[in-house]
Amino acid sequence: QVQLVESGGGLVQAGGSLRLSCAASRGTFSSYGMGWFRQAPGKEREFVAAISWSGGTTYYADSVKGRFTISRDNAKNTVALQMNSLTPEETAVYYCAAPRQFDPTAIRLASKYDYWGHGTRVTVSS
């Protein structure tokens, strides 16, 4: 069973950048597709980005395309989310997640992910 731990959250001004990291332990990290989700207060958890097991294919929510970049390092069992040009509306807890089976047709659905970290909080001030 994969265990996931996020880091890198914090307070940033609007227009600023943050880099989130997710470290995986146990399981075979390199065989899992990985995703990032976020949940703002009072809102449902929403898809942000995902990456295939090899890192060769990436997926993004329309709202973050061109500003966020997901990447992974299978040698270090980590996946990162570089976030640029952040807006106050992106204040949320950010989670990394892994599905037992990576289905490209369903990677935006939180219900398809089996393993979750505890999240890291990102606050974007105006």
Salt bridges, closest charged atoms under 4 A:
GLU46 OE2 - ARG38 NE 2.58
ASP62 OD1 - LYS65 NZ 3.27
GLU90 OE2 - ARG38 NH1 3.18
GLU90 OE2 - ARG67 NH2 2.50
ASP114 OD1 - ARG100 NH1 3.09
